[in-house]
Amino acid sequence: MKSYPHKRILMLHSSSDLYGASKIFLISIQALKKYGFEIDVVLSEDGPLITEIEKEGVHVHIQKLGILRRKYFNISGLINRASTLFDAHSFLGKLIESRKIDIVYSNTSAVLVGGWIAKKHNLPHVTHLHEIIESPSWLRRFLGRVINKHADLVLAVSQAVTDSWVENIHPSKIKLLYNGIPHQPYHQITSKINQELPKESEGKILIGMIARVNHWKGQHYFIDIAVQLSKSENNLHFIIVGDAYPGTEHFVDNLLRKIARSGIEEKISYLGYRSDIPEILNTLDIFILPSILPDPLPTTVLEAMAAAKPVIATDIGGAREMVVEGDTGVFIPYDNAVIAAQRILPIVQNPKLIRQMGLKGQIRQKSMFSEDAYVDNFAKAILKVCKH
Protein backbone atom coordinates (compact mmCIF):
# COMPACT_ATOMS: atom_id res chain seq x y z
CA MET A 1 0.00 0.00 0.00
CA LYS A 2 1.15 3.53 -0.77
CA SER A 3 2.78 5.36 2.14
CA TYR A 4 0.99 8.47 3.42
CA PRO A 5 2.27 11.27 5.64
CA HIS A 6 1.60 10.95 9.36
CA LYS A 7 -1.60 12.71 10.44
CA ARG A 8 -3.47 12.90 13.72
CA ILE A 9 -7.27 13.09 13.63
CA LEU A 10 -9.82 13.92 16.32
CA MET A 11 -13.00 11.89 15.79
CA LEU A 12 -16.26 12.89 17.49
CA HIS A 13 -19.41 10.79 17.53
CA SER A 14 -22.91 11.28 18.90
CA SER A 15 -23.45 7.89 20.53
CA SER A 16 -21.71 4.99 22.29
CA ASP A 17 -24.12 2.28 21.16
CA LEU A 18 -23.59 -0.30 18.43
CA TYR A 19 -26.40 0.64 16.07
CA GLY A 20 -25.90 1.66 12.43
CA ALA A 21 -24.00 4.96 12.58
CA SER A 22 -21.78 3.64 15.38
CA LYS A 23 -20.90 0.50 13.42
CA ILE A 24 -19.87 2.67 10.48
CA PHE A 25 -17.91 4.93 12.85
CA LEU A 26 -15.94 1.88 14.00
CA ILE A 27 -15.21 0.87 10.40
CA SER A 28 -14.12 4.47 9.73
CA ILE A 29 -11.61 4.21 12.56
CA GLN A 30 -10.27 0.99 11.07
CA ALA A 31 -10.00 2.71 7.69
CA LEU A 32 -7.92 5.58 9.03
CA LYS A 33 -5.69 3.21 10.98
CA LYS A 34 -5.01 1.34 7.73
CA TYR A 35 -3.86 4.62 6.17
CA GLY A 36 -1.54 5.50 9.03
CA PHE A 37 -3.58 8.03 10.99
CA GLU A 38 -3.10 8.52 14.72
CA ILE A 39 -6.59 8.72 16.19
CA ASP A 40 -8.20 10.30 19.23
CA VAL A 41 -11.90 9.61 19.81
CA VAL A 42 -14.26 11.59 22.02
CA LEU A 43 -17.67 10.22 23.01
CA SER A 44 -20.27 11.65 25.38
CA GLU A 45 -20.85 8.56 27.51
CA ASP A 46 -19.78 5.01 28.19
CA GLY A 47 -21.23 2.21 26.06
CA PRO A 48 -20.42 -0.95 24.06
CA LEU A 49 -18.84 1.04 21.22
CA ILE A 50 -15.93 2.01 23.49
CA THR A 51 -14.93 -1.61 24.02
CA GLU A 52 -14.82 -2.17 20.26
CA ILE A 53 -12.77 1.00 19.64
CA GLU A 54 -10.28 0.11 22.34
CA LYS A 55 -9.78 -3.28 20.66
CA GLU A 56 -8.33 -1.24 17.78
CA GLY A 57 -5.74 0.25 20.13
CA VAL A 58 -7.41 3.68 19.95
CA HIS A 59 -7.83 5.79 23.08
CA VAL A 60 -11.34 7.03 23.87
CA HIS A 61 -11.94 10.20 25.88
CA ILE A 62 -15.30 10.59 27.63
CA GLN A 63 -16.62 14.16 27.54
CA LYS A 64 -20.20 15.29 27.03
CA LEU A 65 -20.26 16.93 23.59
CA GLY A 66 -23.59 18.71 23.83
CA ILE A 67 -25.28 16.36 21.37
CA LEU A 68 -28.42 17.97 19.96
CA ARG A 69 -31.47 15.75 20.45
CA ARG A 70 -35.19 16.47 20.30
CA LYS A 71 -35.60 16.12 24.05
CA TYR A 72 -33.61 19.35 24.46
CA PHE A 73 -36.02 21.41 22.33
CA ASN A 74 -37.25 23.48 25.28
CA ILE A 75 -35.93 26.38 27.35
CA SER A 76 -34.24 24.33 30.06
CA GLY A 77 -32.92 21.87 27.47
CA LEU A 78 -31.35 24.61 25.35
CA ILE A 79 -29.72 26.13 28.42
CA ASN A 80 -28.35 22.70 29.24
CA ARG A 81 -26.96 22.30 25.71
CA ALA A 82 -25.32 25.74 25.78
CA SER A 83 -23.56 24.95 29.06
CA THR A 84 -22.49 21.50 27.87
CA LEU A 85 -21.19 22.85 24.57
CA PHE A 86 -19.10 25.44 26.42
CA ASP A 87 -17.48 22.71 28.53
CA ALA A 88 -16.93 20.52 25.47
CA HIS A 89 -15.36 23.43 23.56
CA SER A 90 -12.87 23.97 26.38
CA PHE A 91 -12.03 20.26 26.69
CA LEU A 92 -11.55 19.76 22.94
CA GLY A 93 -9.41 22.87 22.64
CA LYS A 94 -6.97 21.53 25.22
CA LEU A 95 -7.00 18.10 23.57
CA ILE A 96 -6.25 19.57 20.13
CA GLU A 97 -3.27 21.46 21.50
CA SER A 98 -1.85 18.64 23.63
CA ARG A 99 -2.29 15.97 20.97
CA LYS A 100 -1.29 18.20 18.04
CA ILE A 101 -4.42 17.37 16.06
CA ASP A 102 -4.32 17.95 12.27
CA ILE A 103 -7.99 17.45 11.35
CA VAL A 104 -11.38 17.16 13.09
CA TYR A 105 -14.10 14.71 12.04
CA SER A 106 -17.71 14.92 13.31
CA ASN A 107 -19.95 11.90 12.81
CA THR A 108 -23.63 13.00 12.37
CA SER A 109 -25.08 16.49 12.30
CA ALA A 110 -25.84 16.34 16.03
CA VAL A 111 -22.14 16.95 16.83
CA LEU A 112 -22.01 20.74 16.51
CA VAL A 113 -18.96 21.44 18.62
CA GLY A 114 -16.53 19.81 16.17
CA GLY A 115 -16.97 22.47 13.52
CA TRP A 116 -16.70 25.31 15.98
CA ILE A 117 -13.52 24.05 17.61
CA ALA A 118 -11.91 23.22 14.25
CA LYS A 119 -12.58 26.76 12.99
CA LYS A 120 -11.13 28.29 16.15
CA HIS A 121 -7.91 26.30 15.72
CA ASN A 122 -7.82 26.79 11.94
CA LEU A 123 -8.08 23.06 11.26
CA PRO A 124 -9.87 21.29 8.40
CA HIS A 125 -13.19 19.78 9.42
CA VAL A 126 -15.23 16.91 7.97
CA THR A 127 -18.89 16.29 8.81
CA HIS A 128 -20.37 12.87 8.06
CA LEU A 129 -24.15 13.01 7.57
CA HIS A 130 -26.14 9.89 8.41
CA GLU A 131 -29.53 11.57 8.81
CA ILE A 132 -32.45 13.06 6.98
CA ILE A 133 -34.26 15.76 8.96
CA GLU A 134 -37.68 16.51 7.52
CA SER A 135 -39.05 18.37 10.51
CA PRO A 136 -38.78 20.70 12.17
CA SER A 137 -37.62 22.55 9.08
CA TRP A 138 -35.98 25.28 11.19
CA LEU A 139 -33.65 22.67 12.69
CA ARG A 140 -32.60 21.38 9.26
CA ARG A 141 -31.93 24.95 8.09
CA PHE A 142 -30.01 25.82 11.25
CA LEU A 143 -27.85 22.71 11.18
CA GLY A 144 -27.30 23.00 7.44
CA ARG A 145 -26.04 26.56 7.75
CA VAL A 146 -23.74 25.67 10.64
CA ILE A 147 -22.31 22.69 8.75
CA ASN A 148 -21.93 24.73 5.56
CA LYS A 149 -19.98 27.37 7.44
CA HIS A 150 -17.66 25.07 9.37
CA ALA A 151 -17.13 21.97 7.22
CA ASP A 152 -14.52 21.69 4.46
CA LEU A 153 -16.07 18.38 3.36
CA VAL A 154 -19.49 16.87 3.99
CA LEU A 155 -19.83 13.13 3.45
CA ALA A 156 -23.40 11.97 2.75
CA VAL A 157 -24.28 8.29 3.09
CA SER A 158 -26.86 8.28 0.27
CA GLN A 159 -28.27 10.41 -2.51
CA ALA A 160 -31.41 10.77 -0.38
CA VAL A 161 -29.29 12.35 2.36
CA THR A 162 -27.57 14.63 -0.17
CA ASP A 163 -30.89 15.81 -1.57
CA SER A 164 -32.27 16.55 1.89
CA TRP A 165 -29.37 18.87 2.83
CA VAL A 166 -28.39 20.48 -0.46
CA GLU A 167 -30.71 23.45 0.08
CA ASN A 168 -28.56 24.64 2.98
CA ILE A 169 -25.15 23.06 2.28
CA HIS A 170 -23.33 24.04 -0.90
CA PRO A 171 -23.27 21.11 -3.34
CA SER A 172 -19.54 21.55 -3.94
CA LYS A 173 -18.90 20.52 -0.33
CA ILE A 174 -20.97 17.34 -0.41
CA LYS A 175 -19.55 13.98 -1.45
CA LEU A 176 -21.72 10.88 -1.75
CA LEU A 177 -20.08 7.94 0.01
CA TYR A 178 -22.11 4.77 0.51
CA ASN A 179 -21.50 2.91 3.73
CA GLY A 180 -19.96 -0.52 3.49
CA ILE A 181 -19.83 -3.49 5.82
CA PRO A 182 -17.89 -6.77 5.88
CA HIS A 183 -19.92 -9.67 4.55
CA GLN A 184 -18.02 -12.55 6.18
CA PRO A 185 -19.57 -12.23 9.69
CA TYR A 186 -23.01 -12.88 8.25
CA HIS A 187 -22.24 -16.15 6.46
CA GLN A 188 -22.74 -19.73 7.62
CA ILE A 189 -23.41 -18.93 11.25
CA THR A 190 -24.79 -21.46 13.70
CA SER A 191 -27.56 -19.63 15.52
CA LYS A 192 -29.22 -20.57 18.81
CA ILE A 193 -31.84 -17.83 18.68
CA ASN A 194 -34.59 -20.36 18.02
CA GLN A 195 -34.07 -21.66 21.55
CA GLU A 196 -35.21 -18.29 22.90
CA LEU A 197 -38.40 -18.17 20.86
CA PRO A 198 -41.70 -19.70 22.00
CA LYS A 199 -42.30 -23.32 21.08
CA GLU A 200 -45.15 -22.24 18.81
CA SER A 201 -42.62 -20.57 16.47
CA GLU A 202 -40.99 -23.88 15.51
CA GLY A 203 -41.24 -24.54 11.80
CA LYS A 204 -42.74 -21.11 11.13
CA ILE A 205 -41.46 -18.52 8.64
CA LEU A 206 -39.61 -15.96 10.75
CA ILE A 207 -40.04 -12.31 9.77
CA GLY A 208 -38.11 -9.69 11.70
CA MET A 209 -36.97 -6.12 12.05
CA ILE A 210 -33.95 -4.65 13.84
CA ALA A 211 -33.87 -0.96 14.79
CA ARG A 212 -33.80 1.56 17.59
CA VAL A 213 -37.23 1.80 19.16
CA ASN A 214 -38.43 5.35 18.51
CA HIS A 215 -41.24 7.28 16.88
CA TRP A 216 -40.20 6.75 13.26
CA LYS A 217 -38.43 3.42 12.79
CA GLY A 218 -41.81 1.74 12.36
CA GLN A 219 -42.14 -0.87 15.10
CA HIS A 220 -45.87 -0.09 15.46
CA TYR A 221 -46.29 -0.28 11.70
CA PHE A 222 -44.45 -3.62 11.71
CA ILE A 223 -47.06 -4.97 14.13
CA ASP A 224 -49.88 -3.66 11.95
CA ILE A 225 -48.34 -5.47 8.97
CA ALA A 226 -47.92 -8.62 11.06
CA VAL A 227 -51.62 -8.53 11.93
CA GLN A 228 -52.57 -8.25 8.27
CA LEU A 229 -50.21 -11.02 7.18
CA SER A 230 -51.54 -13.30 9.90
CA LYS A 231 -55.04 -13.00 8.46
CA SER A 232 -53.83 -14.81 5.34
CA GLU A 233 -51.01 -16.99 6.66
CA ASN A 234 -50.90 -18.88 9.94
CA ASN A 235 -47.35 -20.15 9.43
CA LEU A 236 -45.59 -16.95 10.56
CA HIS A 237 -43.72 -15.67 13.59
CA PHE A 238 -42.48 -12.10 14.02
CA ILE A 239 -39.36 -10.84 15.80
CA ILE A 240 -38.55 -7.27 16.90
CA VAL A 241 -35.01 -6.40 18.00
CA GLY A 242 -33.82 -3.08 19.43
CA ASP A 243 -34.06 -0.83 22.46
CA ALA A 244 -34.63 2.89 23.01
CA TYR A 245 -32.24 5.76 23.63
CA PRO A 246 -31.66 6.31 27.36
CA GLY A 247 -34.39 8.62 28.60
CA THR A 248 -36.88 7.48 25.96
CA GLU A 249 -37.76 4.08 27.41
CA HIS A 250 -41.45 5.01 27.11
CA PHE A 251 -41.18 4.04 23.44
CA VAL A 252 -40.52 0.44 24.50
CA ASP A 253 -43.40 0.56 26.99
CA ASN A 254 -45.72 1.76 24.23
CA LEU A 255 -44.45 -0.98 21.92
CA LEU A 256 -45.13 -3.70 24.48
CA ARG A 257 -48.65 -2.37 24.98
CA LYS A 258 -49.17 -2.41 21.22
CA ILE A 259 -48.05 -6.06 21.07
CA ALA A 260 -50.37 -6.99 23.95
CA ARG A 261 -53.34 -5.40 22.16
CA SER A 262 -52.49 -6.77 18.70
CA GLY A 263 -54.52 -9.97 18.96
CA ILE A 264 -51.47 -11.97 17.81
CA GLU A 265 -49.31 -11.47 20.89
CA GLU A 266 -48.24 -15.14 20.84
CA LYS A 267 -46.81 -14.66 17.32
CA ILE A 268 -44.55 -11.71 18.21
CA SER A 269 -41.26 -11.94 20.11
CA TYR A 270 -39.63 -8.73 21.35
CA LEU A 271 -35.95 -9.45 22.08
CA GLY A 272 -34.78 -5.96 23.08
CA TYR A 273 -31.17 -4.91 22.53
CA ARG A 274 -28.92 -7.61 21.06
CA SER A 275 -25.26 -7.72 20.11
CA ASP A 276 -25.61 -10.99 18.15
CA ILE A 277 -27.17 -9.41 15.05
CA PRO A 278 -25.54 -11.82 12.54
CA GLU A 279 -27.01 -14.78 14.43
CA ILE A 280 -30.45 -13.17 14.55
CA LEU A 281 -30.38 -12.36 10.84
CA ASN A 282 -29.37 -15.91 9.99
CA THR A 283 -32.37 -17.14 11.97
CA LEU A 284 -34.79 -14.95 10.02
CA ASP A 285 -36.32 -15.85 6.68
CA ILE A 286 -37.38 -12.32 5.71
CA PHE A 287 -36.21 -8.91 6.94
CA ILE A 288 -38.46 -5.84 7.11
CA LEU A 289 -37.48 -2.25 7.81
CA PRO A 290 -40.81 -0.40 7.97
CA SER A 291 -39.55 3.14 8.67
CA ILE A 292 -42.36 5.71 8.49
CA LEU A 293 -39.91 8.57 7.84
CA PRO A 294 -36.99 8.53 5.36
CA ASP A 295 -34.14 6.35 6.62
CA PRO A 296 -30.77 7.65 5.31
CA LEU A 297 -28.96 4.38 4.49
CA PRO A 298 -30.00 1.83 7.13
CA THR A 299 -27.10 -0.41 8.10
CA THR A 300 -29.49 -3.20 9.12
CA VAL A 301 -30.57 -3.44 5.49
CA LEU A 302 -26.94 -3.97 4.46
CA GLU A 303 -26.58 -6.59 7.18
CA ALA A 304 -29.73 -8.39 6.03
CA MET A 305 -28.43 -8.35 2.46
CA ALA A 306 -25.07 -9.73 3.62
CA ALA A 307 -26.97 -12.50 5.41
CA ALA A 308 -28.81 -13.32 2.15
CA LYS A 309 -32.26 -12.28 3.35
CA PRO A 310 -34.93 -10.64 1.18
CA VAL A 311 -35.43 -7.05 2.30
CA ILE A 312 -38.85 -5.46 2.57
CA ALA A 313 -38.51 -1.69 3.00
CA THR A 314 -40.75 1.32 2.91
CA ASP A 315 -40.41 3.23 -0.35
CA ILE A 316 -38.71 6.28 1.14
CA GLY A 317 -35.16 7.42 1.91
CA GLY A 318 -31.92 5.60 1.22
CA ALA A 319 -33.54 2.15 0.98
CA ARG A 320 -34.49 3.07 -2.60
CA GLU A 321 -30.77 3.01 -3.43
CA MET A 322 -30.18 -0.31 -1.68
CA VAL A 323 -33.05 -2.63 -2.58
CA VAL A 324 -33.82 -3.62 -6.17
CA GLU A 325 -37.59 -3.93 -6.51
CA GLY A 326 -38.66 -7.48 -7.31
CA ASP A 327 -35.04 -8.66 -7.39
CA THR A 328 -33.56 -8.38 -3.88
CA GLY A 329 -36.81 -7.49 -2.14
CA VAL A 330 -39.84 -5.25 -2.50
CA PHE A 331 -40.95 -1.80 -1.45
CA ILE A 332 -44.07 -1.16 0.58
CA PRO A 333 -45.97 2.05 1.40
CA TYR A 334 -45.05 3.67 4.71
CA ASP A 335 -48.65 4.20 5.76
CA ASN A 336 -50.85 1.33 4.60
CA ALA A 337 -50.47 -2.04 6.33
CA VAL A 338 -53.09 -3.72 4.13
CA ILE A 339 -51.25 -2.91 0.90
CA ALA A 340 -47.91 -3.70 2.55
CA ALA A 341 -49.13 -7.17 3.48
CA GLN A 342 -50.42 -7.74 -0.04
CA ARG A 343 -46.97 -6.94 -1.43
CA ILE A 344 -45.21 -9.22 1.05
CA LEU A 345 -47.51 -12.25 0.77
CA PRO A 346 -46.20 -13.53 -2.60
CA ILE A 347 -42.72 -13.73 -1.07
CA VAL A 348 -43.93 -15.39 2.13
CA GLN A 349 -45.75 -18.02 0.06
CA ASN A 350 -42.75 -18.85 -2.15
CA PRO A 351 -39.73 -20.39 -0.35
CA LYS A 352 -37.78 -20.52 -3.63
CA LEU A 353 -38.30 -16.78 -4.14
CA ILE A 354 -37.14 -16.10 -0.59
CA ARG A 355 -33.84 -17.86 -1.32
CA GLN A 356 -33.39 -16.24 -4.75
CA MET A 357 -34.00 -12.71 -3.50
CA GLY A 358 -31.70 -13.25 -0.54
CA LEU A 359 -28.82 -14.49 -2.68
CA LYS A 360 -29.21 -11.61 -5.15
CA GLY A 361 -29.18 -9.15 -2.26
CA GLN A 362 -26.00 -10.72 -0.93
CA ILE A 363 -24.30 -10.28 -4.32
CA ARG A 364 -25.45 -6.65 -4.44
CA GLN A 365 -24.10 -5.93 -0.96
CA LYS A 366 -20.69 -7.33 -1.91
CA SER A 367 -20.51 -5.31 -5.11
CA MET A 368 -21.99 -1.95 -4.04
CA PHE A 369 -21.69 -1.75 -0.27
CA SER A 370 -18.49 -3.60 0.59
CA GLU A 371 -16.27 -2.74 3.52
CA ASP A 372 -13.16 -2.62 1.31
CA ALA A 373 -14.61 0.01 -1.02
CA TYR A 374 -15.83 2.11 1.89
CA VAL A 375 -12.52 1.92 3.76
CA ASP A 376 -10.47 3.10 0.80
CA ASN A 377 -12.88 5.80 -0.35
CA PHE A 378 -13.40 7.17 3.16
CA ALA A 379 -9.70 7.34 4.03
CA LYS A 380 -8.80 8.95 0.69
CA ALA A 381 -11.51 11.59 1.17
CA ILE A 382 -10.08 12.49 4.59
CA LEU A 383 -6.54 12.58 3.22
CA LYS A 384 -7.58 14.90 0.43
CA VAL A 385 -8.97 17.40 2.96
CA CYS A 386 -5.74 17.17 4.97
CA LYS A 387 -3.69 18.20 1.93
CA HIS A 388 -5.70 21.37 1.26
DODODREN-178420 format. One line per field, with one value per residue (C-alpha): residue number from 1; x, y negated, z negated. Coordinates in steps of 0.001 Angstrom, whole numbers, plus 500000, padded with zeros to 6 digits. Layout:
# DODODREN-178420
seq	(NUM; ...) .
u	(X; ...) .
v	(Y; ...) .
w	(Z; ...) .
This chain:
# DODODREN-178420
seq	(1; 2; 3; 4; 5; 6; 7; 8; 9; 10; 11; 12; 13; 14; 15; 16; 17; 18; 19; 20; 21; 22; 23; 24; 25; 26; 27; 28; 29; 30; 31; 32; 33; 34; 35; 36; 37; 38; 39; 40; 41; 42; 43; 44; 45; 46; 47; 48; 49; 50; 51; 52; 53; 54; 55; 56; 57; 58; 59; 60; 61; 62; 63; 64; 65; 66; 67; 68; 69; 70; 71; 72; 73; 74; 75; 76; 77; 78; 79; 80; 81; 82; 83; 84; 85; 86; 87; 88; 89; 90; 91; 92; 93; 94; 95; 96; 97; 98; 99; 100; 101; 102; 103; 104; 105; 106; 107; 108; 109; 110; 111; 112; 113; 114; 115; 116; 117; 118; 119; 120; 121; 122; 123; 124; 125; 126; 127; 128; 129; 130; 131; 132; 133; 134; 135; 136; 137; 138; 139; 140; 141; 142; 143; 144; 145; 146; 147; 148; 149; 150; 151; 152; 153; 154; 155; 156; 157; 158; 159; 160; 161; 162; 163; 164; 165; 166; 167; 168; 169; 170; 171; 172; 173; 174; 175; 176; 177; 178; 179; 180; 181; 182; 183; 184; 185; 186; 187; 188; 189; 190; 191; 192; 193; 194; 195; 196; 197; 198; 199; 200; 201; 202; 203; 204; 205; 206; 207; 208; 209; 210; 211; 212; 213; 214; 215; 216; 217; 218; 219; 220; 221; 222; 223; 224; 225; 226; 227; 228; 229; 230; 231; 232; 233; 234; 235; 236; 237; 238; 239; 240; 241; 242; 243; 244; 245; 246; 247; 248; 249; 250; 251; 252; 253; 254; 255; 256; 257; 258; 259; 260; 261; 262; 263; 264; 265; 266; 267; 268; 269; 270; 271; 272; 273; 274; 275; 276; 277; 278; 279; 280; 281; 282; 283; 284; 285; 286; 287; 288; 289; 290; 291; 292; 293; 294; 295; 296; 297; 298; 299; 300; 301; 302; 303; 304; 305; 306; 307; 308; 309; 310; 311; 312; 313; 314; 315; 316; 317; 318; 319; 320; 321; 322; 323; 324; 325; 326; 327; 328; 329; 330; 331; 332; 333; 334; 335; 336; 337; 338; 339; 340; 341; 342; 343; 344; 345; 346; 347; 348; 349; 350; 351; 352; 353; 354; 355; 356; 357; 358; 359; 360; 361; 362; 363; 364; 365; 366; 367; 368; 369; 370; 371; 372; 373; 374; 375; 376; 377; 378; 379; 380; 381; 382; 383; 384; 385; 386; 387; 388) .
u	(500000; 501148; 502785; 500988; 502268; 501595; 498396; 496527; 492732; 490180; 487000; 483740; 480585; 477089; 476551; 478286; 475876; 476410; 473604; 474104; 476000; 478219; 479105; 480131; 482094; 484058; 484788; 485881; 488394; 489733; 489998; 492081; 494313; 494994; 496143; 498460; 496424; 496898; 493408; 491799; 488102; 485742; 482327; 479733; 479155; 480215; 478772; 479577; 481160; 484065; 485071; 485184; 487225; 489724; 490219; 491666; 494261; 492594; 492168; 488656; 488061; 484701; 483377; 479802; 479741; 476405; 474725; 471580; 468528; 464814; 464395; 466387; 463978; 462747; 464066; 465757; 467075; 468647; 470279; 471653; 473042; 474679; 476441; 477509; 478807; 480899; 482515; 483065; 484641; 487129; 487972; 488451; 490593; 493029; 492996; 493750; 496734; 498145; 497711; 498712; 495580; 495677; 492010; 488623; 485898; 482293; 480051; 476371; 474916; 474157; 477856; 477991; 481043; 483469; 483034; 483296; 486478; 488086; 487422; 488866; 492093; 492182; 491916; 490128; 486807; 484767; 481109; 479625; 475852; 473863; 470473; 467548; 465739; 462317; 460951; 461220; 462384; 464019; 466351; 467403; 468069; 469991; 472155; 472696; 473963; 476256; 477685; 478068; 480024; 482336; 482873; 485477; 483932; 480506; 480171; 476603; 475716; 473142; 471730; 468591; 470707; 472428; 469108; 467731; 470628; 471613; 469286; 471441; 474849; 476671; 476727; 480457; 481098; 479027; 480455; 478283; 479915; 477886; 478504; 480037; 480166; 482113; 480081; 481982; 480435; 476989; 477762; 477263; 476589; 475212; 472438; 470783; 468160; 465408; 465929; 464790; 461605; 458297; 457704; 454850; 457377; 459006; 458757; 457265; 458535; 460395; 459963; 461886; 463026; 466048; 466126; 466201; 462773; 461574; 458755; 459802; 461573; 458192; 457856; 454133; 453705; 455546; 452939; 450118; 451659; 452080; 448384; 447425; 449793; 448460; 444961; 446170; 448993; 449105; 452647; 454415; 456277; 457519; 460644; 461451; 464993; 466184; 465943; 465366; 467760; 468336; 465613; 463118; 462240; 458553; 458823; 459482; 456601; 454285; 455551; 454873; 451350; 450828; 451947; 449632; 446658; 447515; 445483; 448527; 450686; 451758; 453189; 455446; 458741; 460373; 464050; 465220; 468834; 471080; 474740; 474390; 472831; 474462; 472993; 469552; 469623; 470630; 467628; 465207; 463680; 462617; 463790; 461537; 462524; 459186; 460454; 457644; 460093; 463008; 465864; 469230; 471044; 469999; 472898; 470514; 469425; 473056; 473415; 470267; 471566; 474928; 473031; 471188; 467740; 465069; 464568; 461148; 461487; 459246; 459591; 461289; 464836; 468079; 466462; 465512; 469231; 469816; 466948; 466180; 462409; 461342; 464963; 466444; 463191; 460160; 459047; 455926; 454032; 454955; 451350; 449152; 449528; 446910; 448748; 452091; 450865; 449579; 453029; 454789; 452488; 453803; 457284; 456067; 454255; 457253; 460271; 462219; 461702; 462864; 466162; 466613; 465999; 468299; 471184; 470786; 470823; 474000; 475697; 474554; 475904; 479315; 479493; 478014; 478309; 481507; 483734; 486840; 485385; 484171; 487476; 489533; 487121; 486596; 490302; 491200; 488494; 489916; 493463; 492418; 491031; 494256; 496311; 494300) .
v	(500000; 496473; 494641; 491533; 488729; 489053; 487294; 487099; 486913; 486076; 488107; 487108; 489210; 488715; 492115; 495007; 497724; 500304; 499359; 498341; 495042; 496360; 499500; 497331; 495070; 498116; 499134; 495534; 495787; 499011; 497286; 494420; 496792; 498656; 495385; 494501; 491967; 491477; 491279; 489705; 490394; 488410; 489780; 488352; 491439; 494992; 497795; 500948; 498957; 497989; 501614; 502173; 499004; 499893; 503284; 501239; 499745; 496317; 494207; 492966; 489799; 489409; 485837; 484705; 483075; 481287; 483637; 482029; 484247; 483527; 483885; 480647; 478586; 476521; 473616; 475671; 478126; 475393; 473870; 477298; 477699; 474265; 475050; 478505; 477148; 474565; 477286; 479482; 476572; 476033; 479745; 480242; 477134; 478466; 481903; 480432; 478543; 481360; 484034; 481797; 482626; 482050; 482549; 482840; 485292; 485081; 488102; 487003; 483510; 483655; 483049; 479264; 478565; 480194; 477532; 474689; 475953; 476776; 473245; 471710; 473700; 473209; 476945; 478714; 480216; 483086; 483707; 487127; 486988; 490114; 488435; 486940; 484242; 483495; 481634; 479295; 477450; 474722; 477334; 478616; 475048; 474182; 477295; 476999; 473439; 474332; 477307; 475270; 472627; 474926; 478030; 478312; 481617; 483127; 486870; 488032; 491712; 491719; 489593; 489231; 487648; 485373; 484191; 483450; 481126; 479516; 476552; 475358; 476939; 475958; 478895; 478451; 479477; 482661; 486018; 489119; 492062; 495227; 497091; 500519; 503491; 506766; 509673; 512551; 512228; 512879; 516152; 519732; 518926; 521461; 519628; 520571; 517834; 520365; 521660; 518288; 518174; 519703; 523322; 522239; 520570; 523884; 524538; 521113; 518522; 515955; 512313; 509694; 506118; 504648; 500962; 498441; 498196; 494655; 492718; 493245; 496581; 498258; 500865; 500094; 500279; 503622; 504969; 503657; 505467; 508621; 508533; 508248; 511020; 513301; 513003; 514815; 516986; 518879; 520152; 516955; 515665; 512099; 510838; 507275; 506396; 503083; 500829; 497106; 494243; 493690; 491378; 492522; 495918; 494989; 495959; 499559; 499435; 498235; 500976; 503700; 502375; 502408; 506056; 506992; 505403; 506768; 509966; 511965; 511473; 515141; 514657; 511710; 511942; 508727; 509449; 505960; 504912; 507610; 507717; 510988; 509410; 511821; 514782; 513173; 512364; 515906; 517142; 514946; 515854; 512317; 508909; 505839; 502255; 500399; 496856; 494291; 491431; 491474; 493647; 492350; 495622; 498171; 500407; 503195; 503438; 503970; 506589; 508389; 508351; 509731; 512501; 513319; 512281; 510643; 507047; 505457; 501691; 498675; 496773; 493716; 492578; 494401; 497846; 496926; 496988; 500313; 502632; 503620; 503930; 507478; 508663; 508385; 507491; 505248; 501803; 501156; 497948; 496328; 495795; 498674; 502037; 503721; 502915; 503698; 507172; 507740; 506935; 509224; 512250; 513532; 513728; 515394; 518019; 518848; 520387; 520521; 516781; 516099; 517859; 516242; 512712; 513250; 514488; 511613; 509151; 510723; 510278; 506648; 505932; 507335; 505312; 501953; 501745; 503597; 502742; 502620; 499994; 497886; 498080; 496897; 494196; 492830; 492656; 491054; 488405; 487506; 487422; 485101; 482602; 482830; 481796; 478630) .
w	(500000; 500768; 497856; 496578; 494365; 490644; 489561; 486277; 486374; 483681; 484213; 482506; 482470; 481100; 479467; 477711; 478845; 481569; 483933; 487573; 487417; 484617; 486576; 489525; 487151; 486004; 489602; 490273; 487442; 488929; 492313; 490970; 489019; 492266; 493826; 490966; 489010; 485282; 483813; 480765; 480189; 477984; 476990; 474624; 472490; 471812; 473945; 475943; 478784; 476507; 475982; 479745; 480358; 477663; 479336; 482217; 479875; 480048; 476924; 476133; 474123; 472374; 472460; 472970; 476412; 476167; 478632; 480036; 479552; 479700; 475946; 475538; 477666; 474719; 472654; 469936; 472529; 474652; 471582; 470755; 474287; 474220; 470938; 472128; 475433; 473584; 471467; 474531; 476436; 473622; 473310; 477057; 477364; 474784; 476434; 479865; 478500; 476372; 479033; 481956; 483943; 487731; 488651; 486913; 487958; 486686; 487192; 487629; 487703; 483969; 483168; 483490; 481382; 483834; 486483; 484021; 482389; 485751; 487005; 483846; 484283; 488057; 488742; 491600; 490585; 492031; 491190; 491944; 492428; 491589; 491187; 493016; 491039; 492483; 489485; 487826; 490921; 488814; 487312; 490744; 491913; 488751; 488819; 492555; 492254; 489355; 491254; 494441; 492559; 490630; 492781; 495539; 496636; 496014; 496547; 497255; 496911; 499725; 502508; 500382; 497640; 500166; 501572; 498114; 497167; 500460; 499923; 497017; 497719; 500904; 503344; 503936; 500328; 500406; 501446; 501751; 499992; 499492; 496268; 496510; 494175; 494124; 495455; 493824; 490315; 491750; 493535; 492381; 488750; 486300; 484476; 481194; 481322; 481980; 478452; 477102; 479135; 478000; 478920; 481194; 483531; 484486; 488200; 488872; 491357; 489254; 490235; 488297; 487948; 486163; 485215; 482410; 480845; 481490; 483115; 486739; 487212; 487645; 484898; 484539; 488304; 488292; 485868; 488048; 491034; 488939; 488067; 491727; 492825; 490104; 491540; 494661; 493342; 490060; 490574; 489445; 486412; 485982; 484205; 483099; 481999; 480574; 477544; 476993; 476369; 472639; 471401; 474037; 472586; 472889; 476561; 475500; 473008; 475774; 478076; 475518; 475016; 478779; 478931; 476053; 477840; 481296; 481042; 482190; 479105; 479159; 482677; 481792; 479888; 478649; 477925; 476918; 477473; 478938; 479886; 481848; 484955; 487463; 485571; 485453; 489164; 490008; 488026; 489983; 493318; 494289; 493059; 492893; 492191; 492034; 491329; 491508; 492159; 494637; 493376; 494689; 495505; 492872; 491896; 490880; 494514; 495538; 492817; 493967; 497544; 496380; 494593; 497848; 496654; 498822; 497704; 497426; 496995; 497092; 500349; 498856; 498095; 498782; 499017; 502595; 503429; 501676; 502576; 506169; 506514; 507312; 507394; 503883; 502141; 502496; 501448; 499419; 498595; 495294; 494238; 495400; 493671; 495867; 499104; 497452; 496519; 500040; 501427; 498949; 499230; 502605; 501068; 497866; 499938; 502148; 500351; 503626; 504145; 500587; 501324; 504745; 503500; 500544; 502681; 505148; 502259; 500934; 504318; 504441; 500960; 501905; 505113; 504044; 500266; 499407; 496482; 498691; 501015; 498113; 496235; 499200; 500354; 496838; 495972; 499307; 498830; 495414; 496782; 499571; 497036; 495027; 498065; 498739) .
